[in-house]
Amino acid sequence: MGRVAAFGAAGAFVFGGCSVLGDIDKGAWSADEVRKTAEDVASTLGDESRMPGDAVDGYASLIEAGVVEAGAGQGPSYAVSVERVGGGHDYEVSAGGAGSAVCMRVTESKSAGGGVFVPGADGGSGDSIARYDLSATVDDGPC
């Protein structure tokens, strides 16, 4: 009876230890998780045409939202950081605990589907805002 109780207690400790390790893993990102998530986001950027990126932010907010969504359960969302590097469309993607970053390079091309027509204030004339098709690549290391 004592041996059965000892085995039962040992099993409970093993289960508890594995649960704690799983929770610790969700508290930080690994370098592989950051790269895989960034690659997932890069592949989805081209799913639809988009308005031009913001002059200051570019597509950083869009990429960060995609990383948070694609990486749900892999690490804390508050630890995700996407920084625009330079004046082009290079973005450094990192996440807390990973110890490394990846560089996402986004390329814009005018959409063959046209733009968005914006009517003028007088109701007659207007202008068209181009839409862009995006493609992206991901490289290891900072940009």
Secondary structure in CASP SS format (residue, H / E / C, confidence):
PFRMAT SS
TARGET T0000
AUTHOR 0000-0000-0000
METHOD secondary structure of the structure
MODEL  1
M C 1.00
G H 1.00
R H 1.00
V H 1.00
A H 1.00
A H 1.00
F H 1.00
G H 1.00
A H 1.00
A H 1.00
G H 1.00
A H 1.00
F H 1.00
V H 1.00
F H 1.00
G H 1.00
G H 1.00
C H 1.00
S H 1.00
V H 1.00
L H 1.00
G H 1.00
D H 1.00
I H 1.00
D H 1.00
K H 1.00
G C 1.00
A C 1.00
W C 1.00
S C 1.00
A H 1.00
D H 1.00
E H 1.00
V H 1.00
R H 1.00
K H 1.00
T H 1.00
A H 1.00
E H 1.00
D H 1.00
V H 1.00
A H 1.00
S H 1.00
T H 1.00
L H 1.00
G H 1.00
D H 1.00
E C 1.00
S C 1.00
R E 1.00
M C 1.00
P C 1.00
G C 1.00
D E 1.00
A C 1.00
V C 1.00
D C 1.00
G E 1.00
Y C 1.00
A H 1.00
S H 1.00
L H 1.00
I H 1.00
E H 1.00
A H 1.00
G H 1.00
V H 1.00
V H 1.00
E H 1.00
A H 1.00
G C 1.00
A C 1.00
G C 1.00
Q C 1.00
G C 1.00
P C 1.00
S H 1.00
Y H 1.00
A H 1.00
V E 1.00
S E 1.00
V E 1.00
E E 1.00
R E 1.00
V E 1.00
G C 1.00
G C 1.00
G C 1.00
H C 1.00
D E 1.00
Y E 1.00
E E 1.00
V E 1.00
S E 1.00
A E 1.00
G C 1.00
G C 1.00
A C 1.00
G C 1.00
S C 1.00
A C 1.00
V E 1.00
C E 1.00
M E 1.00
R E 1.00
V E 1.00
T E 1.00
E E 1.00
S E 1.00
K E 1.00
S C 1.00
A C 1.00
G C 1.00
G C 1.00
G C 1.00
V E 1.00
F E 1.00
V E 1.00
P E 1.00
G C 1.00
A C 1.00
D C 1.00
G C 1.00
G C 1.00
S C 1.00
G E 1.00
D E 1.00
S E 1.00
I E 1.00
A C 1.00
R C 1.00
Y E 1.00
D E 1.00
L E 1.00
S E 1.00
A E 1.00
T E 1.00
V E 1.00
D E 1.00
D E 1.00
G C 1.00
P C 1.00
C C 1.00
END
